[in-house]
Every structure is written in structure tokens, then in C-alpha cells.
Amino acid sequence: MNDEINFVFDLTNEKMGDSISHLELELIKIRAGRANPGMLDGVMVDYYGSKTPLSQVGNINSPDAKTIVIQPWEKDLINEIKNAINTSNIGFNAQDNGEAIIINVPVLTEERRLDLVKKVKSEAEKSRVSIRNVRKEGNDELKKLSKSGISEDLIKEAEIKIQSFTDNFIEKANRLADVKEAELMKV
């Protein structure tokens, strides 16, 4: 095939891969019972007037399956970190002992599990929409190439290949969501 068509393939494949990577990151943030430092990835702390990710102001550990411990690098930040976690709407109640912040991860109730499954489905749908948008962009690029003199047959073959990419990446998104859903519903 043509170099320009191959470039469109590479770009489309890369963008679809980025959608899957984003989905994986979002699914990591959804907790499934075990304490995981990744649960706090979205928490931003007011660090001397600027919003800073929690991981950049302290050490985050999970000593057991039900506890997360944050050891701030500066003792002055304990209250800021505690307030950031408590107001971040992730369902945790942070407490401090003067040295570190301790979060006891509550056991998931059936209702909370169902809410998290809805969130997983929502994230998977966002990923599928993103993949379809990338397919559309790739097909639009192919149509531009057809105007520059590339044969219709090559364009049709290329569109079929882009649809194949789309099907594969949507299947990956569905598998990731199914695995996370099963993980959430396992008691």
C-alpha cells in the first residue's frame, strides 16, 4: 500500500491505543475492595498555593489490604492532605496520628459495588466512543487522500482495515470492563 495510507494506519492505531491506555488508568482508580495507592491518584493537595498531586507531597503505602498510609514529606502538610482526601469525593475518611495520615478502606456494600459497576460501564463507553471518533478521523483522512489521486480500491481496503482496528480495540475495551466488573462483584 501507499506510504500515506500506512501513516494513517499508524496514527489511527496509536490513537486507539491511547484510548485503551486511558481506560486502563481510569479503571485502576476504581477500587475493588483492596487498598491500593492508585486510588488516590486524582487527589490534589494545596501545596503553598498551587494544586499538586498527592504523590508529589508524600509517600503513599498500602501496608495491608484495608489500609492506606500517607507519610507527608513535610509535617505542615498533614492537615492539607487530610482535607484534600476528605473533600475529594472518593468515599474515604482520612485520619492522622500527628506523623502520618491513615485511611481505613471500608468494605464495599452491594449498593456501592453496583455504583462502581455503573462507573466502569460509563468509562468503557467513553473509551468506545473515543475509538469510534478515531475511526472517523482516520476515514476522513483517507477520503482526503482519495482526492489527491489514490485509487478508490486502495481507499476501500484501507477503510476495511481501519474498521478491523476499531473492532479489535472495542473488544479490548469490553474485555477490560468485563474483568473489572467481575472483580468488583466478587465478594
C-alpha positions as CSV (number, residue, x, y, z in Angstrom):
1,M,0.0,0.0,0.0
2,N,0.8,3.6,-0.1
3,D,3.0,5.4,2.5
4,E,0.3,8.0,3.2
5,I,-2.2,5.2,3.9
6,N,0.3,3.5,6.2
7,F,0.8,6.8,8.0
8,V,-3.0,7.0,8.6
9,F,-3.0,3.4,9.8
10,D,-0.2,4.1,12.3
11,L,-1.8,7.3,13.6
12,T,-5.2,5.6,13.9
13,N,-3.7,2.6,15.7
14,E,-1.7,4.9,18.1
15,K,-4.7,7.0,19.0
16,M,-6.9,3.9,19.6
17,G,-4.2,2.5,21.8
18,D,-4.2,5.8,23.7
19,S,-7.9,5.3,24.4
20,I,-7.3,1.9,25.8
21,S,-4.4,3.2,28.0
22,H,-6.7,5.9,29.3
23,L,-9.4,3.3,30.1
24,E,-6.9,1.2,32.0
25,L,-5.8,4.2,34.1
26,E,-9.4,5.1,34.9
27,L,-10.2,1.5,35.8
28,I,-7.2,1.4,38.2
29,K,-8.7,4.3,40.1
30,I,-12.0,2.3,40.7
31,R,-11.3,0.3,43.8
32,A,-12.4,-3.3,44.1
33,G,-12.0,-4.0,47.8
34,R,-8.3,-4.0,48.3
35,A,-6.5,-0.9,49.4
36,N,-4.3,0.5,46.6
37,P,-2.2,3.7,46.5
38,G,-3.6,4.2,42.9
39,M,-7.0,5.0,44.5
40,L,-5.6,8.4,45.5
41,D,-4.2,9.4,42.0
42,G,-6.8,12.0,41.4
43,V,-6.3,13.8,44.8
44,M,-4.8,17.3,44.5
45,V,-3.2,19.0,47.6
46,D,-2.9,22.7,48.0
47,Y,0.9,23.0,48.3
48,Y,1.9,26.6,49.0
49,G,-0.8,28.0,46.8
50,S,-0.6,25.5,43.9
51,K,-2.6,22.3,43.3
52,T,-0.1,19.4,43.5
53,P,-0.8,15.6,43.1
54,L,-0.8,13.8,46.4
55,S,2.0,11.5,45.2
56,Q,4.3,14.5,45.0
57,V,3.9,15.7,48.6
58,G,4.3,12.4,50.4
59,N,5.0,8.7,50.3
60,I,1.8,6.5,49.8
61,N,1.9,2.9,51.0
62,S,-0.6,0.1,51.5
63,P,0.7,-2.0,54.4
64,D,-2.3,-4.3,54.3
65,A,-5.5,-4.9,52.2
66,K,-7.6,-2.5,54.2
67,T,-5.3,0.4,55.0
68,I,-3.5,3.2,53.1
69,V,-0.8,5.2,54.9
70,I,0.4,8.6,53.6
71,Q,3.7,9.8,55.0
72,P,4.0,13.5,54.1
73,W,7.4,14.9,53.4
74,E,6.6,18.0,55.4
75,K,4.7,17.7,58.7
76,D,3.0,21.0,58.0
77,L,1.1,19.4,55.1
78,I,-0.8,16.8,57.2
79,N,-4.0,18.9,57.5
80,E,-3.9,20.0,53.9
81,I,-3.6,16.4,52.7
82,K,-6.3,15.2,55.1
83,N,-8.7,17.9,53.9
84,A,-7.9,17.2,50.3
85,I,-8.7,13.5,50.7
86,N,-11.9,14.1,52.7
87,T,-13.2,16.6,50.2
88,S,-12.2,14.7,47.1
89,N,-15.4,12.7,46.9
90,I,-13.7,9.3,46.7
91,G,-15.5,7.9,49.7
92,F,-12.6,7.9,52.2
93,N,-12.3,9.4,55.7
94,A,-8.7,10.3,56.3
95,Q,-7.4,10.5,59.9
96,D,-4.0,11.5,61.1
97,N,-1.8,10.5,64.1
98,G,0.4,13.5,64.0
99,E,3.1,11.7,61.9
100,A,1.1,10.2,59.0
101,I,-2.4,10.0,57.5
102,I,-4.2,6.8,57.8
103,I,-7.1,5.7,55.6
104,N,-9.1,2.7,56.5
105,V,-10.7,1.5,53.3
106,P,-14.2,0.4,54.0
107,V,-15.7,-2.8,52.8
108,L,-17.8,-2.3,49.7
109,T,-21.5,-2.6,50.2
110,E,-23.7,-4.2,47.5
111,E,-25.1,-0.8,46.6
112,R,-21.6,0.7,46.3
113,R,-20.5,-2.2,44.1
114,L,-23.4,-1.6,41.7
115,D,-22.5,2.1,41.6
116,L,-18.9,1.3,40.8
117,V,-20.0,-1.2,38.1
118,K,-22.0,1.7,36.5
119,K,-18.9,3.8,36.6
120,V,-16.9,1.0,34.9
121,K,-19.6,0.8,32.2
122,S,-19.5,4.5,31.7
123,E,-15.7,4.6,31.4
124,A,-15.8,1.7,28.9
125,E,-18.5,3.5,26.9
126,K,-16.3,6.7,26.8
127,S,-13.4,4.6,25.5
128,R,-15.6,3.0,22.8
129,V,-16.8,6.5,21.7
130,S,-13.3,7.7,21.6
131,I,-12.2,4.7,19.5
132,R,-15.1,5.3,17.1
133,N,-14.1,9.0,16.8
134,V,-10.6,8.0,15.9
135,R,-12.0,5.6,13.2
136,K,-14.0,8.6,11.8
137,E,-10.9,10.8,11.8
138,G,-8.9,8.0,10.0
139,N,-11.6,7.5,7.4
140,D,-11.8,11.3,6.9
141,E,-8.0,11.3,6.3
142,L,-8.4,8.5,3.8
143,K,-11.1,10.5,1.9
144,K,-8.7,13.4,1.7
145,L,-6.1,11.1,0.2
146,S,-8.7,9.8,-2.4
147,K,-9.0,13.4,-3.6
148,S,-5.2,13.5,-4.1
149,G,-5.3,10.7,-6.7
150,I,-5.1,7.4,-4.7
151,S,-7.4,4.8,-6.2
152,E,-10.8,4.0,-4.8
153,D,-10.0,0.3,-4.3
154,L,-7.0,1.2,-2.1
155,I,-9.1,3.6,0.0
156,K,-11.9,0.9,0.4
157,E,-9.3,-1.7,1.5
158,A,-7.8,0.9,3.9
159,E,-11.3,1.6,5.4
160,I,-11.9,-2.1,5.9
161,K,-8.5,-2.3,7.8
162,I,-9.4,0.7,10.0
163,Q,-12.7,-1.0,10.8
164,S,-10.7,-4.1,11.8
165,F,-8.6,-1.9,14.1
166,T,-11.8,-0.4,15.6
167,D,-13.3,-3.8,16.2
168,N,-10.2,-5.1,17.9
169,F,-9.8,-2.1,20.2
170,I,-13.5,-2.1,21.1
171,E,-13.2,-5.7,22.0
172,K,-10.2,-4.9,24.3
173,A,-12.2,-2.2,26.0
174,N,-15.1,-4.6,26.5
175,R,-12.7,-7.2,28.0
176,L,-11.1,-4.7,30.4
177,A,-14.6,-3.6,31.6
178,D,-15.8,-7.2,32.0
179,V,-12.7,-8.1,34.1
180,K,-13.1,-5.1,36.3
181,E,-16.8,-5.7,36.7
182,A,-16.2,-9.3,37.8
183,E,-13.5,-8.1,40.2
184,L,-16.0,-5.6,41.7
185,M,-18.8,-8.1,42.1
186,K,-16.7,-10.7,43.7
187,V,-17.3,-10.7,47.4
